[in-house]
C-alpha cells in the first residue's frame, strides 16, 4: 500500500462530499467503502470531514468499511485502536486536531482519535484481487493510490466489482492518475472535471 497521511488531498475529499451530502441527506443508513485503506488515515480523514459537514445527529448513520489486504496484520491493530504518533498528524488543522484527538496519557508521543470517529470506521481484511465486494448497496467508494499497482486487466475487473458494489446513484472517488477503462463507458458518469469523482447512473 502506498504511503499516505491524515488530510491528504482533503480538497478533493471535500469536493466529493459537496456532491455526496444532498444524496444521503435523508438516509438512516449511510454506507461507505474505503478500499485499500492502509493504516486508516484516509477513512478517518473522510469520517472527520463528514462529521464536520453533517453534524453529530446525521453522522451517527455513517458506517465506513475500511479494507486492506493487511498482509502482516499491522493495520487491524492501528485502525481498531485509533492510536497514531502525534508527529504524523502535523497536517491536521489545529482546531480539528483539538476536537477529534486526545493525547495518550501513558505515552504523550501518541494520540487517540475520538470514539465518535473511531466507532464510525470498521476495519476488515480484504483483497481487491478476489474481485468480490465487501458488500453491495454502498453509497460511496473511495479507492486511491491502489489501482496503479494493478495490471490493466485487473483494474478493469476491480472497476466492475465496484460497479456491482455501488447502489444506483452511488459515488466513487479515485486518484487523479487513474482513468475509467474505455470498456466501462456508460457504467459511470464523471461529475466534475477537476477530480476523478464519478457516479453510477440511476435507471432511467
ABEGO torsion letter per residue (X at the ends): XBBBBBGBGAAAAAAAAAAAAAAAAABABBBBBBBGAEAGAAAAAAAAAAAAAAEAAAAAABBBBBBBAGAAGAAAAAAAAGBBBAAAAAABBAAAAAAABBBBAABAABBBBBAAAAAABBBBBBBAAAGBBABBGBABBBBBGAAAABBAAAAAAAAAAAAAABBBGBBBBBBAABBBBAAABGABBBABAABBBBBBBBBX
